[in-house]
Amino acid sequence: MKKLLGFIVLCLLFSSNAYSIEVTSLEAEKKLEFSELFPKSICNKIYDESSFGVENKLEEEVTLKKFVNLKRINLDETNSVLKLFFDQRSFFYTDPNLNLIIFNNLADDFSDQIQSISKKIKDAGTKKIVVCEYDLKESIKQGKFFDFQMTFQDSITVNSNIDPKILIYYDGTIEYLHYDEEVSYDISDFNYKNYPFDTQKFRFVIYSKIYENLSFRLSDKFKLLKEEATKNKFSNISSPGWSVNSYSPYPFMQNLVDAYSDYNKHSITAEFVIERNSSSFVYKFITPVLILMLINYLILFLPSEYNKPSTAITLFFLILIFNLVTTNSSIPQMPYLNIIDWFIFTALLNSFLVIFICFIEAFYIGHFMGFSLNEIVKVPKNEKTTLLRFRLFSKIFVPLTIAVSAISGYYIISF
């Protein structure tokens, strides 16, 4: 009689209007604030009767709904390491056997506490309510829940600051929940030819080593998060020194070959594109060097008595200092040139040409014309025609050489 009454009560609760708490009750990034609804005694009974992980393979088709909340991207370019920080990662499915276990345990208990819980569930207007929490690793080890063997493909390390949990819901949903994860990848294959104006692409894959009777889908909450992130131009993802231009996660199925041709590898694949914030670099390095290049070029317009060679040499060493202190401090040494390398080469070439021209001019005045640098100013123009032509030629030759260097550098780097 008690079981019959329990069945009637549960049917009334289940027949109430239910709306997904994922979309209508929570914002996309809001964490699930866990509150164990059932008493410990009930949760322990449910745990004892659970045996979802006894078998090593799935006997029936299971569709896992995934949620991944990427919160921060950090690049340690000196060591060629990319770190991804996940605020939350979860996947879940609904098992009718768990629903039956929950029903059987509640049907035998008509205490005031269970009646109060039933009222809370009815008032909530949804069956998707967390009722029990278990330790994920321990539950899988004891065979209570199935091990889907989720793996971050090609990752170096995976660290979590909070122990993962398994949550069970009133409607029979089993959720595998991970918080505060840090995943590292090797990025030695990044292309730095356009540094510091480079854009980098990266793809991370979370896949299951279970290749039978399994498929992936994005949860409603994940779809909502994608929409909100796109609308807000991915401002929810922190990436110091970079801007996130795109972020696109999607379920992917790969057919395995050879001996595993009848199996499929299912994953959630996410691709993102980040662009380096180069404005600070432009103001702190490129602009000062361009100013030094301009001053260096203007030396050619000074009269000879202003000791042009020593001024040009000073500017040459200033550019060298900028190169040593500022450039390539954050990226690894590559076997190819990048934009900033060629920019420095062009600046040094400009400085070297000015020094070389100043020395030729001083040598010509002193050894061929027989004047000192102070005396050449008083010499009539008709007596220094060759010198004036050389100065005109040098004023055209230097910027022309810089232009050729810049254009050739573009083609060498890009092609």
C-alpha positions as CSV (number, residue, x, y, z in Angstrom):
1,M,0.0,0.0,0.0
2,K,2.8,2.4,0.9
3,K,4.6,1.7,-2.4
4,L,1.3,2.4,-4.3
5,L,0.9,5.7,-2.5
6,G,4.5,6.6,-3.2
7,F,4.0,5.8,-6.9
8,I,1.0,8.1,-7.0
9,V,2.9,11.0,-5.3
10,L,5.9,10.7,-7.7
11,C,3.6,10.5,-10.7
12,L,2.0,13.8,-9.7
13,L,5.4,15.4,-9.3
14,F,6.6,14.1,-12.6
15,S,3.5,15.3,-14.4
16,S,4.1,18.9,-13.4
17,N,5.3,21.3,-16.0
18,A,9.1,20.9,-16.2
19,Y,11.5,23.4,-17.9
20,S,15.2,23.0,-18.3
21,I,17.1,24.7,-15.5
22,E,20.1,25.1,-17.8
23,V,18.5,27.7,-20.0
24,T,15.6,29.3,-18.3
25,S,16.8,29.5,-14.7
26,L,20.6,30.0,-15.0
27,E,22.8,32.4,-16.9
28,A,25.2,30.6,-19.1
29,E,28.3,31.0,-16.9
30,K,26.6,30.6,-13.5
31,K,28.0,27.7,-11.5
32,L,25.7,25.1,-10.1
33,E,25.5,25.8,-6.4
34,F,25.4,22.3,-5.1
35,S,23.0,21.6,-2.3
36,E,22.4,18.0,-1.4
37,L,18.6,17.7,-1.4
38,F,18.2,14.1,-0.3
39,P,19.3,13.0,3.2
40,K,22.7,11.3,3.5
41,S,21.0,8.0,4.2
42,I,19.0,8.1,0.9
43,C,22.1,9.1,-1.1
44,N,24.1,6.3,0.5
45,K,21.3,3.8,-0.5
46,I,21.3,5.1,-4.0
47,Y,25.1,4.8,-4.2
48,D,25.1,1.2,-2.8
49,E,22.5,0.1,-5.5
50,S,24.3,1.8,-8.4
51,S,26.4,-0.4,-10.6
52,F,26.7,1.7,-13.8
53,G,30.4,1.2,-14.1
54,V,30.6,-2.6,-13.6
55,E,31.0,-3.2,-17.4
56,N,33.9,-1.9,-19.3
57,K,31.8,-1.1,-22.4
58,L,28.5,0.4,-23.0
59,E,25.7,-2.1,-23.8
60,E,23.3,0.6,-25.0
61,E,23.6,3.8,-27.0
62,V,24.5,6.8,-24.8
63,T,24.5,10.4,-25.9
64,L,26.6,12.7,-23.7
65,K,25.7,16.3,-23.6
66,K,28.8,18.5,-23.0
67,F,29.5,21.8,-21.4
68,V,32.9,23.5,-21.5
69,N,33.5,27.0,-20.1
70,L,37.0,28.3,-21.2
71,K,37.8,31.2,-19.0
72,R,41.5,32.1,-19.7
73,I,44.2,31.6,-22.3
74,N,47.8,32.1,-21.2
75,L,50.8,31.8,-23.5
76,D,54.3,31.3,-22.1
77,E,56.0,31.8,-25.5
78,T,59.5,31.7,-24.1
79,N,58.9,28.0,-23.1
80,S,56.5,27.3,-26.0
81,V,53.6,26.4,-23.6
82,L,49.9,27.3,-24.0
83,K,47.8,27.0,-20.9
84,L,44.0,26.8,-21.0
85,F,42.0,27.5,-17.8
86,F,38.5,25.9,-17.6
87,D,36.1,27.3,-15.0
88,Q,33.8,24.4,-15.5
89,R,33.7,21.3,-17.7
90,S,30.9,18.7,-17.5
91,F,29.0,16.1,-19.4
92,F,25.8,14.3,-18.6
93,Y,23.2,11.8,-19.8
94,T,19.9,10.4,-18.4
95,D,19.7,6.8,-17.3
96,P,16.3,5.3,-16.7
97,N,17.8,2.7,-14.3
98,L,18.9,5.6,-12.0
99,N,15.4,7.0,-12.1
100,L,14.1,3.6,-11.0
101,I,16.6,3.4,-8.1
102,I,15.6,6.9,-6.9
103,F,11.9,6.0,-7.1
104,N,12.4,2.7,-5.1
105,N,14.3,4.5,-2.3
106,L,11.7,7.3,-2.0
107,A,8.7,5.0,-2.2
108,D,9.6,3.3,1.1
109,D,10.2,6.5,3.0
110,F,7.3,8.7,4.0
111,S,9.0,10.7,6.7
112,D,8.4,14.4,7.2
113,Q,11.8,15.2,5.7
114,I,10.9,13.3,2.4
115,Q,7.5,15.0,2.3
116,S,9.2,18.4,2.6
117,I,11.7,17.5,-0.2
118,S,8.8,16.4,-2.4
119,K,7.1,19.8,-1.8
120,K,10.4,21.6,-2.8
121,I,10.7,19.6,-6.0
122,K,7.1,20.3,-6.9
123,D,7.5,24.1,-6.1
124,A,10.6,24.2,-8.3
125,G,8.6,23.2,-11.4
126,T,11.4,21.1,-12.8
127,K,12.8,17.6,-12.4
128,K,16.3,18.7,-13.2
129,I,17.3,19.2,-9.6
130,V,20.5,17.9,-7.9
131,V,19.7,15.4,-5.2
132,C,23.0,13.7,-4.4
133,E,26.8,14.3,-4.9
134,Y,29.6,11.7,-5.0
135,D,33.3,11.8,-5.5
136,L,34.0,11.1,-9.2
137,K,37.3,9.3,-9.0
138,E,36.2,7.1,-6.1
139,S,32.8,6.3,-7.6
140,I,34.4,5.2,-10.9
141,K,37.0,3.2,-9.0
142,Q,34.3,1.3,-7.2
143,G,32.3,0.7,-10.4
144,K,29.3,2.7,-9.3
145,F,29.4,5.0,-12.4
146,F,30.8,4.4,-15.9
147,D,34.2,5.6,-16.8
148,F,34.0,7.4,-20.1
149,Q,37.8,7.9,-20.2
150,M,37.7,11.5,-21.2
151,T,41.1,12.8,-22.4
152,F,42.5,16.1,-23.5
153,Q,44.2,15.2,-26.8
154,D,47.9,16.0,-27.1
155,S,48.0,17.8,-23.7
156,I,51.2,18.0,-21.7
157,T,49.6,18.3,-18.2
158,V,46.1,18.4,-16.8
159,N,45.7,19.8,-13.3
160,S,42.6,20.4,-11.2
161,N,42.4,22.4,-8.0
162,I,39.0,20.9,-7.0
163,D,38.2,17.2,-6.9
164,P,35.7,16.3,-9.7
165,K,32.2,15.3,-8.7
166,I,29.4,13.2,-9.9
167,L,26.0,14.8,-9.5
168,I,22.7,12.9,-9.8
169,Y,19.5,14.6,-10.6
170,Y,15.9,13.8,-9.6
171,D,15.1,12.9,-13.2
172,G,17.8,10.2,-13.4
173,T,20.5,12.4,-15.0
174,I,24.1,11.6,-14.2
175,E,26.5,14.5,-14.5
176,Y,30.3,14.3,-14.4
177,L,31.5,17.7,-13.2
178,H,35.0,19.2,-13.2
179,Y,35.9,22.6,-11.8
180,D,39.0,24.9,-12.0
181,E,41.1,22.9,-14.5
182,E,44.5,23.9,-16.0
183,V,45.5,22.2,-19.2
184,S,49.0,22.7,-20.9
185,Y,49.9,22.2,-24.5
186,D,53.1,22.4,-26.5
187,I,53.0,25.3,-29.1
188,S,56.5,25.0,-30.6
189,D,54.8,24.9,-34.0
190,F,53.4,28.4,-33.8
191,N,54.3,30.7,-36.7
192,Y,56.0,33.9,-35.6
193,K,56.9,35.3,-39.0
194,N,54.4,38.2,-38.5
195,Y,55.5,39.0,-34.9
196,P,54.5,41.3,-33.3
197,F,51.4,41.6,-35.6
198,D,50.8,37.8,-35.6
199,T,47.6,35.9,-35.3
200,Q,47.7,32.4,-33.9
201,K,45.2,29.5,-34.4
202,F,44.8,26.6,-31.9
203,R,42.5,23.7,-31.5
204,F,41.9,21.6,-28.4
205,V,40.1,18.3,-28.4
206,I,38.3,16.5,-25.5
207,Y,37.6,13.0,-26.6
208,S,36.4,9.7,-25.1
209,K,38.4,6.4,-25.4
210,I,35.0,4.6,-25.6
211,Y,34.5,3.9,-29.2
212,E,31.2,2.0,-29.2
213,N,27.6,3.1,-28.5
214,L,28.6,6.7,-27.7
215,S,28.0,10.1,-29.2
216,F,28.5,13.7,-28.2
217,R,26.2,16.7,-28.3
218,L,26.5,20.3,-27.0
219,S,24.2,20.9,-24.1
220,D,21.6,23.7,-24.2
221,K,23.7,25.6,-21.7
222,F,26.8,25.3,-23.9
223,K,24.8,26.6,-26.9
224,L,23.7,29.5,-24.9
225,L,27.2,30.2,-23.7
226,K,28.4,30.2,-27.4
227,E,25.8,32.7,-28.4
228,E,26.5,35.0,-25.4
229,A,30.3,34.8,-26.0
230,T,29.9,35.6,-29.7
231,K,27.6,38.5,-29.0
232,N,30.1,39.9,-26.4
233,K,33.0,39.3,-28.8
234,F,34.5,36.7,-26.4
235,S,35.1,39.2,-23.7
236,N,34.3,36.4,-21.2
237,I,37.6,34.7,-22.1
238,S,40.7,36.4,-20.5
239,S,43.8,36.3,-22.7
240,P,46.5,38.7,-21.4
241,G,48.4,40.3,-24.3
242,W,46.0,38.8,-26.9
243,S,42.5,39.4,-28.2
244,V,40.2,36.4,-29.0
245,N,38.9,36.8,-32.5
246,S,36.9,33.6,-32.7
247,Y,36.0,30.6,-30.5
248,S,34.1,27.7,-32.0
249,P,33.4,24.4,-30.2
250,Y,31.5,21.7,-31.9
251,P,31.0,17.9,-31.6
252,F,33.1,15.8,-34.0
253,M,33.2,12.1,-35.0
254,Q,36.2,10.5,-36.5
255,N,36.1,7.1,-38.2
256,L,38.9,4.8,-37.0
257,V,40.8,2.7,-39.5
258,D,42.4,-0.7,-39.9
259,A,41.6,-3.0,-37.0
260,Y,39.2,-0.5,-35.5
261,S,37.3,0.3,-38.7
262,D,33.9,-0.4,-37.0
263,Y,34.6,2.1,-34.2
264,N,34.2,5.9,-34.0
265,K,36.2,8.4,-32.0
266,H,33.8,11.0,-30.6
267,S,35.0,14.4,-29.3
268,I,34.3,18.0,-28.6
269,T,36.6,20.0,-30.7
270,A,37.1,23.7,-30.1
271,E,39.0,26.1,-32.4
272,F,40.0,29.6,-31.5
273,V,41.9,32.4,-33.1
274,I,43.9,35.0,-31.1
275,E,45.5,38.2,-32.2
276,R,48.5,39.7,-30.4
277,N,47.8,43.1,-28.9
278,S,50.6,45.0,-30.7
279,S,49.7,48.6,-29.9
280,S,51.9,48.8,-26.8
281,F,54.8,47.4,-28.8
282,V,54.2,50.0,-31.5
283,Y,54.3,52.8,-29.1
284,K,57.2,51.6,-26.9
285,F,59.5,50.2,-29.6
286,I,58.6,50.8,-33.3
287,T,57.8,54.5,-32.9
288,P,61.0,55.4,-31.1
289,V,63.1,53.5,-33.6
290,L,61.3,55.2,-36.5
291,I,62.1,58.5,-34.8
292,L,65.8,57.5,-34.5
293,M,65.8,56.5,-38.2
294,L,64.4,59.9,-39.2
295,I,66.9,61.8,-37.0
296,N,69.6,59.6,-38.5
297,Y,68.5,60.5,-42.0
298,L,68.4,64.2,-41.2
299,I,72.1,64.1,-40.3
300,L,72.7,64.1,-44.0
301,F,71.3,67.7,-44.2
302,L,73.7,69.0,-41.5
303,P,76.8,71.1,-42.4
304,S,80.0,69.1,-42.2
305,E,81.4,71.0,-39.1
306,Y,78.7,69.4,-36.9
307,N,80.7,66.2,-36.6
308,K,78.1,64.0,-38.4
309,P,80.0,60.7,-38.1
310,S,80.0,60.6,-34.3
311,T,76.3,61.5,-34.2
312,A,75.4,58.8,-36.6
313,I,77.5,56.2,-34.6
314,T,75.6,57.2,-31.4
315,L,72.3,56.7,-33.1
316,F,73.5,53.3,-34.4
317,F,74.2,52.1,-30.9
318,L,70.9,53.4,-29.6
319,I,69.1,51.3,-32.2
320,L,71.2,48.3,-31.1
321,I,70.2,48.9,-27.5
322,F,66.5,49.0,-28.4
323,N,66.9,45.7,-30.2
324,L,68.7,44.0,-27.3
325,V,66.3,45.3,-24.6
326,T,62.9,45.2,-26.3
327,T,62.6,42.7,-29.1
328,N,62.1,39.0,-29.1
329,S,62.1,38.9,-25.3
330,S,58.9,36.8,-25.1
331,I,59.1,34.5,-28.1
332,P,61.5,31.6,-28.7
333,Q,64.4,31.8,-31.1
334,M,63.2,30.7,-34.5
335,P,65.1,29.5,-37.6
336,Y,63.5,32.2,-39.7
337,L,63.1,36.0,-39.7
338,N,60.0,37.8,-38.6
339,I,58.7,41.3,-39.2
340,I,60.5,42.8,-36.3
341,D,63.8,41.2,-37.2
342,W,63.6,42.8,-40.7
343,F,62.5,46.1,-39.2
344,I,65.7,46.1,-37.0
345,F,67.8,45.1,-40.0
346,T,66.4,48.0,-42.0
347,A,66.9,50.5,-39.2
348,L,70.5,49.3,-38.7
349,L,71.1,49.4,-42.5
350,N,69.8,53.0,-42.5
351,S,72.2,53.9,-39.7
352,F,75.1,52.1,-41.3
353,L,74.6,53.9,-44.7
354,V,74.5,57.3,-43.0
355,I,77.7,56.5,-41.1
356,F,79.3,55.2,-44.3
357,I,78.2,58.3,-46.3
358,C,79.5,60.7,-43.5
359,F,82.9,58.9,-43.5
360,I,83.2,59.1,-47.4
361,E,82.3,62.8,-47.3
362,A,84.8,63.6,-44.5
363,F,87.5,61.5,-46.4
364,Y,86.8,63.3,-49.7
365,I,86.9,66.8,-48.1
366,G,90.1,66.1,-46.2
367,H,92.2,64.1,-48.6
368,F,91.0,65.2,-52.1
369,M,89.9,68.8,-51.5
370,G,92.4,69.5,-48.8
371,F,90.1,71.3,-46.4
372,S,89.1,70.8,-42.8
373,L,85.4,70.2,-41.9
374,N,85.1,73.8,-40.7
375,E,86.7,75.3,-43.8
376,I,84.5,73.5,-46.4
377,V,81.5,75.7,-45.4
378,K,83.4,78.8,-46.7
379,V,84.3,77.2,-50.0
380,P,82.3,78.6,-53.0
381,K,79.7,76.2,-54.5
382,N,81.4,76.1,-57.9
383,E,84.5,74.6,-56.2
384,K,82.6,71.8,-54.5
385,T,80.2,70.7,-57.2
386,T,81.1,67.0,-56.9
387,L,80.6,67.1,-53.1
388,L,77.1,68.7,-53.5
389,R,76.2,66.1,-56.1
390,F,77.3,63.4,-53.8
391,R,75.2,64.8,-51.0
392,L,72.1,65.0,-53.2
393,F,72.7,61.5,-54.3
394,S,73.0,60.2,-50.7
395,K,69.8,62.0,-49.7
396,I,67.9,60.0,-52.4
397,F,69.9,56.8,-52.1
398,V,69.3,56.2,-48.4
399,P,65.4,56.4,-48.4
400,L,65.4,54.4,-51.6
401,T,67.5,51.7,-50.0
402,I,65.2,51.6,-47.0
403,A,62.2,51.2,-49.2
404,V,63.8,48.3,-51.2
405,S,64.8,46.7,-47.9
406,A,61.3,46.9,-46.5
407,I,59.6,45.6,-49.7
408,S,62.1,42.7,-50.1
409,G,61.7,41.8,-46.4
410,Y,57.9,41.6,-46.8
411,Y,58.3,39.1,-49.7
412,I,61.0,37.1,-47.9
413,I,58.9,36.7,-44.8
414,S,55.6,36.2,-46.5
415,F,56.6,33.8,-49.2
